[in-house]
Amino acid sequence: MDIFVASTGEQKLNSVRQACEYVFPDKHLNVGGQRAKSSINEQPEGFEEIIKGALNRLKDLKKIIAGIRYDLLVAIENGIYSVKTDGKEEWFDLAWIVIEDDRGNQHYGHSIGIEFPEAAVAEARRRGFDTTTVGAVLSEWEQSNSKDPQSRLTSFIKNRESILEESIRIVLTQFLPNISTNFNN
């Protein structure tokens, strides 16, 4: 299987490779990455902007690899969203994943949300989401990896790569043949 990822980031490439190995264990896999533009803020906010970034990456990837045969295209975009609880705004980071096969069929999914500190979100917003991510702020404050604040925020139990891999597996399974079930019996 020839799989192109709309990124050259090691975490994204590894997560796609590992998810595909798990879902398609009998297939020979060629996973490659291309730097594709999201054309949105550096720190996307809200589901609509995050999904738009993933779809923009997918569109740009198609332009970059025009004329090259592929089985799957994978686009991933992380971003933040808020939820109000008891009058307080809580912030979470998650990734939206869009996978398209060679016939144009698309499936979507998202990762689990990891809570981000409100103060870090506020600081990134103050600096400007167009250039600053919450992960970059957390990296400065906590001497952590700006590309993987999830590790520090989960006490190193989960990292970004493993979170992405699990989520990509779920989206990939939507391409597997459906099992017919008669629920009327």
PyMOL commands that set and color helices and strands:
alter all, ss='L'
color gray80, all
select helices_A, chain A and resi 10-23+47-64+118-127+134-142+149-153+160-173
alter helices_A, ss='H'
color red, helices_A
select strands_A, chain A and resi 2-5+30-33+72-85+88-101+106-110+114-116
alter strands_A, ss='S'
color yellow, strands_A
deselect
rebuild
show_as cartoon
